[in-house]
Amino acid sequence: ERVLLVRHWKDDEDLIMILHFGKRPSTVALPVPAGTWTLRFDTAHRQWDGPGSALPERLQGDGGDIPLPLAPLSCAVYLRQRGA
């Protein structure tokens, strides 16, 4: 699949950005670091004129792969706050 996963962290916050360059919906297993992640932005959401998001609002990562349903040509951002 044509997917790029970017992780950025600083102080007590981490974020992961998922970029899906495929032209069809796809479910892709991606490594999600341990912790609770909250969806902050998804271009597939209807408020951005997307087809509708199928991503969960929260992810519970354990460091392993989690299958995520990705809309075509989409970008999503999850945030994890440590120590909150």
Salt bridges, closest charged atoms under 4 A:
GLU1 OE1 - HIS20 NE2 3.78
ASP14 OD1 - ARG7 NH2 3.03
ASP14 OD2 - ARG80 NH2 2.92
ASP14 OD2 - ARG82 NE 2.97
